[in-house]
Amino acid sequence: MEAKRIILHLGVLAVILAVIFLPGYSRLMGLREENEQFEKRIALLEEHNGKLEDELVQLKEDPAYVEKKAREKLGVVRKGEIIYQKNQGTPQ
């Protein structure tokens, strides 16, 4: 009889501990997963930042690169240059 009572008390104790600690453990697992996602995002952003820093160095030190970017993004042309554009979507 005493053994059954001890087993019952241990069972009740186990249920109480599970009720207390299980939500916290679930939250911990969720936070770990979220942390991993943030670490991946940080790695991607650091890689992108490195590329931007390299481009900044080129923009500061390489006039030919500055000219190339100005031509690509702004459509800048030199005096006397003629621009030829390819027709896109000509009817057939």
VENLINZI-V996441 format. One line per field, one symbol per residue. phi: phi as a letter, one per 40 degrees, with the letter a starting at -180 (. if undefined). psi: psi as a letter, one per 30 degrees, with the letter a starting at -180 (. if undefined). A space follows every 10 residues. Layout:
phi->???
psi->???
This chain:
phi->.ccccccccc cccccccccc cccccccccc cccccccccc cccccccccc cccccccccc bbdccccdcc cccbgcbccg cbcbbccbgc cb
psi->eeeeeeeeee eeeeeeeeee feeeeeeeee eeeeeeeeee eeeeeeeeee eeeeeeeeee fjeeeeeeee eeefgkllkf kkkkkkkkhk k.
